[in-house]
Amino acid sequence: MSRLPTLSAAEVPSERLLLRRALHDADREGFIELSTDPEVQKYIGGPRPRSEVEQRFDAVITADATSSPGNYVIADNTTNRFIGTLMLARRSTDSPGHVTEDGKELELGYVLRRSAWGAGFAFEAATAALRAAADELPDQPVSLVTQTANTRSLKLAARLGFRPISTFEEYGAEQTLCTAPLFMFKI
Ligand SMILES: CC(C)(COP(=O)(O)OP(=O)(O)OC[C@H]1O[C@@H](n2cnc3c(N)ncnc32)[C@H](O)[C@@H]1OP(=O)(O)O)[C@@H](O)C(=O)NCCC(=O)NCCS
């Protein structure tokens, strides 16, 4: 399958943040915390064993950053501290829940360290990524899938302007499928 385009920028700046494709050595602690914290992972598959996450960090950092387009580290733009990750990539056609007929739509995802919740960072990062994507790509529907029980994520989706359109079961839980036109983010 040929790879459909997503946001190509190596970096996307915003007022307080820098989205960067590159993973740095100094991101190690934050990256591991993100995947092992039970509260952060509650609605996205549960915490992973630390050893598995360490191995994944080592694999990602040695791989070419350009091999995973649409995947960004969210960092503080003054300290470069790792705050979380953001994904704007094509949803797998094998997954349920689609907003386009070919099932290859752009999907937005975000995960922040627990200490970074409640400061508007996820909203700021998602807005910056979607604006940059709207400048680069033709208009198209963007999807966002979140567990219906994940009220923080649903609140963020609504604040960004995503509209819930259906629910479906995946990973033993009800998921809500939301969508927004990419050009809604064009300024
Ligand atoms: C989903 C998740 C990213 C939401 O994080 P968040 O910090 O609540 O989201 P936002 O960036 O929209 O921030 C909103 C909060 O910041 C507050 N805030 C403070 N300063 C702000 C500012 N300058 N701008 C906007 N909001 C601000 C808002 O009042 C709101 O507070 P509240 O939580 O008390 O209502 C976070 O809970 C998370 O990482 N969860 C685990 C991963 C996950 O489930 N991801 C979903 C899979 S798609």
The ligand as a Gaussian input file, in Angstrom:
#p B3LYP/6-31G(d) Opt

LIG

0 1
 C       -6.745000      13.462000      26.945000
 C       -5.691000      14.398000      27.536000
 C       -4.631000      14.677000      26.493000
 C       -6.408000      15.710000      27.912000
 O       -5.482000      16.569000      28.574000
 P       -5.996000      17.963000      29.167000
 O       -4.853000      18.640000      29.787000
 O       -7.206000      17.714000      29.988000
 O       -6.482000      18.706000      27.840000
 P       -6.422000      20.218000      27.377000
 O       -5.134000      20.530000      26.759000
 O       -7.649000      20.439000      26.550000
 O       -6.519000      21.073000      28.705000
 C       -7.778000      21.377000      29.263000
 C       -7.634000      21.765000      30.711000
 O       -6.588000      22.728000      30.863000
 C       -7.124000      23.928000      31.473000
 N       -6.298000      25.068000      31.017000
 C       -5.408000      25.726000      31.798000
 N       -4.769000      26.641000      31.087000
 C       -5.241000      26.580000      29.819000
 C       -4.958000      27.292000      28.636000
 N       -4.024000      28.234000      28.583000
 N       -5.645000      26.953000      27.517000
 C       -6.577000      26.004000      27.537000
 N       -6.886000      25.275000      28.652000
 C       -6.224000      25.570000      29.777000
 C       -8.570000      23.902000      31.070000
 O       -9.360000      24.703000      31.937000
 C       -8.892000      22.432000      31.262000
 O       -8.940000      22.151000      32.650000
 P       -9.883000      21.033000      33.324000
 O       -9.182000      19.748000      33.094000
 O       -9.904000      21.395000      34.729000
 O      -11.203000      21.115000      32.600000
 C       -5.038000      13.811000      28.809000
 O       -6.030000      13.569000      29.772000
 C       -4.284000      12.508000      28.523000
 O       -3.137000      12.507000      28.099000
 N       -4.958000      11.349000      28.792000
 C       -4.304000      10.057000      28.611000
 C       -4.162000       9.673000      27.159000
 C       -5.498000       9.535000      26.459000
 O       -6.446000       9.010000      27.025000
 N       -5.558000       9.996000      25.191000
 C       -6.743000       9.939000      24.397000
 C       -6.531000       9.010000      23.259000
 S       -7.032000       9.790000      21.718000

